[in-house]
Amino acid sequence: MAKLFLVPTPIGNMEDISLRALRVLKEVDLILAEDTRHSGRLLKHYGIETPMRAFHQHNEHKSIEPLIRKFLHGENMALITDAGTPGISDPGFLLVREVLKFHIEVETLPGATALIPALVNSGLPCDRFVFEGFLPPKKGRKKRLELLRNELRTMVFYESPYRLHKTLSQFIEIFGEERNVSIARELSKLHEENFRGTLAEAAKHFKEGKVKGEIVIVLAGKPDK
């Protein structure tokens, strides 16, 4: 029976990939990649010559049916994204849902993700937390934040560097400028930065200069009085 493997890839440091992941990528019949050019560098680095095709948010709906036929003909495939674990704010959910309808086995390998290192490194409570991923860029953004106003658990968000200051300003409006926050940038890379402080301090810190890299915001929950 054919199988779909969800394979995490490094979020920055090329060494953050497991031996098992490398073996699976070598053994499958086809690798589905969010960006074949980006993933091509990783595969070349490790000498992996498995055929690869693009699978991303712009083509995933029309790609699923022909991929299902390949699975039913016995082809094993691995899904990878540009960084981290497929399905976590990245393509993957739709494919998993559809292959399960055909009783095709899905196996998810443990591995790199930006979420957990940023959370554990924040110094904020991580025994209970809520992952919000990317906020809506426009419509529904404020409503989502309003729903989180009284959240007691630590909250984790992904954000674009281009929207970071706007997001921090909105957080101050909803949660108050004294709410504690940790902001991780460029995790596992050469210029990794972890800022910890209040929202007011974070807004001041990130206001000057152009922010670069992928951002993870870890926000303290509402104080439980």
Buried (B, 14 or more C-beta within 10 A) or exposed (E): EBBBBBBBBBBBEEEBBBEEBBEBBBEBBBBBBBBBEBBBEBBEEEEBEBEBEBBBEEEBEEBBEEBBEBBEEEBBBBBBBBBBBBBBBBBBEBBBEBBEEEEBEBEBBEBBBBBBBBBEBBEBEBEEBBBBEEBEEEEEBBEEBEEBEEBEBBBBBBBBBEBBBEBBEBBBEBBEBEBBBBBBBBBBBEEBBBBBBBBBBBBEBBEEEEBEBBBBBBBBBBEEE
